[in-house]
């Protein structure tokens, strides 16, 4: 725009000289400058008008280590070519490089491109808005057009496969019989009823159907097994982290060319991210084993998810873990004491924390005396730049015969969560 003012000042000077001297050279200069300014203005203005852009997101859900994919189409719907057009993206998804500069977009033509980004951070992010920028070849004018349409994408925490995690399913204590109807197909058939729209065919009881002459389906009750409760510690006072390493974002296609079907999962060196990832991995492990899993955590607010099973419950847990932050003001010991009062005998509580305070270990003792089965996952804060004391806390858990795991910064979580530090056989009820 500064160049336009410079040309305008030259034109005014030529006009003054033309009026005072009457020479045709200055009049021609005035006409030429006016024509250049007019043509440049029209080209810059039409550069951002008569443009249609389509943004398509493949999925609104992803997870750390997986891809977020988008495709874009920019179409010139006008009758004039676009000399150059810049698309600026204002998404909050890290290293999501959507911005593009294109030139020579002919009338009634379109340009397509796709963006694939490896998700490195969990959370809820905004895709968009976009800004179109264009100008004239001389750089005299530049126009912007804001496209304020945006959408959200939720990035779940990474879920690491766990080959073996204590307590194994054969050692989980059973619960009391649950006289509650369920839409899940279990081994406990409680009766039969008439077929209703939406019932799956594998629920049909063919003998009763043949005898009555109408479709009869089986009703099921929940298995009498104990619930599993996850307690990820989001207390701000026990969180530690190291500076993030300077790592260039990897092209997803390079990972495929190198023989890897999916990019490597690299967690931030922070206890918060390790706690969240471990909670998500354990939830997936037991829900895939058809166990009822619940969760209690104190982050920005108190979050309680009642135990349930199935993919819908896993989605609820992941939605909560995706946006939770370690901003809690209540220590782990107090959370265990207050929430543990609501847990029945025989349930399994999995505490995931980076706290080396002995008070939460004492709270575990109290829960075990009341019949609650406890498993401890301790994040070593020293490996994240925090205080020492993880071995002392681990020793106290060992003295209480609590199955425990110790995870350090950089550990392979799949291996670390399959190698228990203490093994205590839990009796079958």
DOVEX-271035 format. One line per 5 residues: their letters; for each residue x, y, z of C-alpha. Coordinates in steps of 0.1 Angstrom, whole numbers, plus 5000, padded with zeros to 4 digits. Each point is the difference from the previous one (the first is absolute). Layout:
// residues N
a	X:Y:Z | ...
***
This chain:
// residues 429
xxxxx	5000:5000:5000 | 5030:5023:5005 | 5009:4996:4964 | 4964:5011:4990 | 5004:5032:5020
xxxxx	5034:5006:4984 | 4985:4997:4965 | 4971:5022:5010 | 5023:5027:5012 | 5019:4998:4967
xxxxx	4967:5003:4981 | 4990:5031:5020 | 5034:5016:4994 | 4997:4993:4962 | 4965:5014:5001
xxxxx	5012:5032:5016 | 5028:5003:4975 | 4976:4993:4971 | 4977:5028:5011 | 5028:5025:5006
xxxxx	5021:4993:4969 | 4974:4986:4976 | 5024:4974:4987 | 4985:4968:4986 | 5027:4978:5015
xxxxx	4987:5007:5035 | 4964:4994:4989 | 5010:4966:4985 | 5018:4992:5033 | 4968:5008:5019
xxxxx	4979:4978:4977 | 5025:4971:5002 | 5002:5001:5038 | 4962:5002:5004 | 4996:4970:4976
xxxxx	5027:4980:5019 | 4983:5007:5034 | 4966:4991:4986 | 5011:4967:4984 | 5020:4990:5031
xxxxx	4971:5008:5023 | 4976:4979:4979 | 5024:4971:4998 | 5006:5000:5038 | 4963:5003:5009
xxxxx	4989:4973:4976 | 5028:4978:5014 | 4980:4993:5032 | 4966:5003:4985 | 4983:4973:4979
xxxxx	5019:4973:5019 | 4984:4969:5015 | 5019:4979:5024 | 4990:4966:5014 | 5015:4984:5030
xxxxx	4994:4963:5008 | 5013:4983:5032 | 5001:4963:4998 | 4993:4994:5037 | 4993:5023:5029
xxxxx	5017:4975:5023 | 5036:4989:5001 | 5026:4990:5026 | 5036:5007:5008 | 5022:4983:4974
xxxxx	4972:4997:4974 | 4992:5023:4971 | 4977:5030:4996 | 4991:5002:4963 | 4984:5028:4981
xxxxx	4994:5008:4963 | 4995:5034:4985 | 4986:5013:4967 | 5003:5036:4988 | 4979:5009:4970
xxxxx	5001:5032:4979 | 4964:5008:4992 | 5007:5033:4983 | 5009:5010:4965 | 5034:5014:5008
xxxxx	5031:4980:5009 | 5015:5001:5035 | 5036:5011:4996 | 5009:4988:5035 | 4979:4989:5029
xxxxx	5011:4991:5035 | 4979:4978:5024 | 5010:5007:5036 | 4988:4975:5027 | 4995:5009:5036
xxxxx	4996:4965:5014 | 5012:4992:5035 | 5010:4964:4993 | 5038:4999:5004 | 5021:4998:4968
xxxxx	4969:4998:4979 | 5013:5017:4969 | 4971:5009:4978 | 5010:5035:4987 | 5006:5000:4963
xxxxx	5010:5025:4973 | 4988:4994:4964 | 5005:5019:4968 | 4984:5002:4966 | 4966:4986:5010
xxxxx	4981:5003:4967 | 4963:5009:4999 | 4976:4971:5007 | 5029:4979:5012 | 5008:4984:5034
xxxxx	5030:4990:5020 | 5000:4970:5025 | 5024:4990:5027 | 5000:4978:5031 | 5016:5003:5034
xxxxx	5010:4971:5023 | 5013:5009:5034 | 5013:4977:5027 | 4982:5009:5032 | 5025:5007:5028
xxxxx	4978:5016:5026 | 4968:4989:5016 | 4971:5024:5004 | 4973:5018:4982 | 5012:5022:4971
xxxxx	4985:5024:4975 | 5003:4994:4963 | 4997:5034:4983 | 4991:5027:4994 | 5016:5009:4967
xxxxx	5012:5033:4985 | 5003:5006:4963 | 5026:5025:4989 | 5006:5012:4965 | 5015:5030:4982
xxxxx	5012:5014:4967 | 5033:4991:4982 | 5016:5034:5009 | 4992:4996:5037 | 4981:5032:5002
xxxxx	4969:4986:5016 | 4993:4971:5023 | 4965:4988:5010 | 4990:4975:5027 | 4968:4980:5004
xxxxx	4993:4982:5033 | 4981:4967:4998 | 4989:4996:5036 | 4986:4965:4997 | 5019:4976:5023
xxxxx	4995:4966:5016 | 5015:4980:5028 | 5021:4968:5001 | 5006:4980:5032 | 5033:4982:5003
xxxxx	4998:4971:5025 | 5030:4989:5020 | 5021:4972:4986 | 4989:4965:5009 | 5029:4976:5004
xxxxx	4992:4962:4997 | 5007:4982:5033 | 5007:4963:4996 | 4997:4993:5037 | 4988:5021:5029
xxxxx	4993:4990:5036 | 4975:4990:5010 | 4994:4975:4972 | 4964:4992:4992 | 5002:4966:5017
xxxxx	5011:5017:5033 | 4974:5028:5000 | 4976:4995:5029 | 4965:4994:4991 | 4971:5021:5012
xxxxx	4965:4993:5011 | 4974:4990:4974 | 4986:5030:4982 | 4963:4998:4994 | 5001:5026:4973
xxxxx	4989:4997:4964 | 5026:5009:4974 | 5002:5004:4962 | 5033:4981:5000 | 5001:4964:4992
xxxxx	5014:4982:5031 | 5000:4964:5013 | 4972:5008:5024 | 4966:4995:4984 | 4972:5013:5022
xxxxx	4970:4992:4978 | 4983:5006:4966 | 4977:5026:4985 | 4985:5010:4967 | 5022:5013:4973
xxxxx	5003:5038:4998 | 5013:5021:4971 | 5038:5004:5005 | 5006:4967:5016 | 5030:4981:4984
xxxxx	4993:4966:4985 | 5025:4983:5023 | 4976:5006:5029 | 4972:4980:4984 | 4990:4969:5019
xxxxx	4991:4976:4971 | 4982:4973:5021 | 4976:5025:5015 | 4995:5016:4966 | 4991:4967:4985
xxxxx	4977:4991:5028 | 4981:5033:5001 | 5001:5008:4963 | 5014:5035:5006 | 5035:5014:5006
xxxxx	5012:4996:5036 | 5033:5015:5012 | 5021:4993:5031 | 5005:5025:5028 | 5034:5002:5018
xxxxx	5013:5012:5033 | 5034:5014:5007 | 5028:4976:5010 | 5005:4999:5038 | 5036:5015:4998
xxxxx	5016:5028:5019 | 5004:5034:4986 | 5033:5017:4992 | 5006:5036:5010 | 5028:5022:4986
xxxxx	5013:5028:5022 | 5024:5021:4979 | 5016:5026:5022 | 4996:5036:4985 | 5013:5018:5031
xxxxx	5020:5030:4989 | 5025:4998:5028 | 5013:4966:4990 | 5005:5006:4962 | 5035:5004:4985
xxxxx	5013:5004:4965 | 5032:5005:4980 | 5006:5024:4971 | 4985:4988:4968 | 5026:4988:4975
xxxxx	5004:5018:4967 | 4986:4974:4975 | 4991:5007:4964 | 4965:4987:4992 | 5003:4968:4980
xxxxx	4982:4995:4966 | 4974:4972:5004 | 5010:4986:4967 | 5036:4996:5010 | 4990:4978:5029
xxxxx	4982:4977:4974 | 5030:5000:4977 | 5023:4990:5029 | 4978:4969:5006 | 4980:5013:5030
xxxxx	4963:4998:4996 | 4994:5028:5025 | 5023:5028:5014 | 5017:4994:5033 | 4982:5013:5031
xxxxx	5022:5025:5018 | 4986:5013:5033 | 5009:5034:5014 | 5024:4996:5029 | 4973:5009:5026
xxxxx	4985:4980:5027 | 4966:5013:4990 | 5002:4985:4965 | 5013:4966:5014 | 4971:4998:5025
xxxxx	4974:5008:4974 | 5015:4976:4974 | 5002:4972:5026 | 4964:5005:5011 | 4988:4999:4964
xxxxx	5021:4968:4993 | 4987:4982:5031 | 4964:5010:4992 | 5003:4986:4965 | 5017:4968:5013
xxxxx	4971:4991:5024 | 4971:5013:4978 | 5013:4978:4972 | 4999:4971:5026 | 4963:5009:5005
xxxxx	5005:5014:5035 | 4980:5029:5015 | 5024:5030:5004 | 4993:5032:5019 | 5022:5031:5006
xxxxx	5004:5027:5027 | 5024:5029:4995 | 5004:5035:5013 | 5013:5023:4973 | 4983:5033:4991
xxxxx	4970:4985:5018 | 4989:4968:5016 | 4993:4974:4973 | 4983:4967:5008 | 4990:4974:4974
xxxxx	4980:4972:5014 | 5012:4965:4990 | 4987:4986:4967 | 5013:4979:4972 | 5001:5002:4962
xxxxx	5015:5024:4975 | 4976:5028:5011 | 5016:5000:5034 | 5035:5000:4986 | 4990:5031:4979
xxxxx	4987:5017:5031 | 5033:4994:5019 | 5021:5012:4970 | 4979:5031:4996 | 5006:5009:5036
xxxxx	5037:4992:4999 | 5005:5019:4968 | 4992:5034:5015 | 5009:4995:5037 | 5029:5020:5014
xxxxx	5020:4996:5032 | 4985:5030:5017 | 4985:4982:5030 | 5005:5013:5035 | 4991:4969:5019
xxxxx	5028:4975:5008 | 4998:4964:4990 | 4996:4988:5036 | 4970:5021:5006 | 4984:4989:4967
xxxxx	5005:4964:5010 | 4985:5005:5034 | 4970:5020:4989 | 4991:4980:4969 | 5010:4966:5014
xxxxx	4971:5002:5025 | 4976:4995:4971 | 5017:4969:4987 | 4987:4966:5009 | 5019:4969:5012
xxxxx	5018:4981:4973 | 5004:5027:4974 | 5034:5007:4985 | 5015:5034:5003 | 5030:5010:4978
xxxxx	5018:5031:5013 | 5022:5018:4975 | 5022:5027:5016 | 5034:5017:5000 | 4997:5008:5037
xxxxx	5026:4987:5024 | 4980:5011:5031 | 4994:4972:5025 | 4965:5013:5007 | 4985:4985:4969
xxxxx	5017:4967:5008 | 4983:5002:5034 | 4967:5006:4983 | 5006:4969:4979 | 5005:4980:5033
xxxxx	4966:5013:5012 | 4983:4990:4968 | 5014:4965:5001 | 4988:4995:5035 | 4965:5008:4987
xxxxx	5003:4973:4973 | 5009:5021:4970 | 5027:4985:4978 | 5027:5025:4991 | 5026:5001:4972
xxxxx	5025:5028:5000 | 5017:5015:4969 | 5027:5024:5012 | 5017:5025:4977 | 5035:5007:5011
xxxxx	5001:5038:5004 | 5038:5001:5002 | 5003:4990:4963 | 4978:5030:4991 | 5022:5025:5020
xxxxx	4980:4996:5033 | 5010:4988:5034 | 5013:4966:5010 | 4980:4975:5021 | 4983:4977:4975
xxxxx	5019:4970:5013 | 4989:5008:5035 | 4963:5002:4990 | 5004:4968:4980 | 5015:4983:5030
xxxxx	4970:5011:5021 | 4977:4985:4974 | 5020:4968:5000 | 4997:4998:5038 | 4962:5002:4995
xxxxx	5001:4973:4974 | 4985:5023:4974 | 5007:4990:4963 | 5020:5030:4987 | 5017:5013:4969
xxxxx	5027:5026:4997 | 5002:5021:4968 | 5029:5024:4992 | 5004:5026:4973 | 5007:4984:4967
xxxxx	4988:4965:5010 | 4982:4978:4975 | 4966:5001:5016 | 4989:4967:4985 | 5029:4983:5017
xxxxx	4999:5020:5032 | 4964:4993:5006 | 5005:4963:4994 | 5028:4996:5026 | 4986:5003:5035
xxxxx	5023:5008:5029 | 4980:4980:5025 | 4977:4971:4993 | 4973:4992:5024 | 4976:4972:4992
xxxx	4964:5013:5004 | 4976:4973:5012 | 4970:4992:4978 | 4967:5006:5016
***
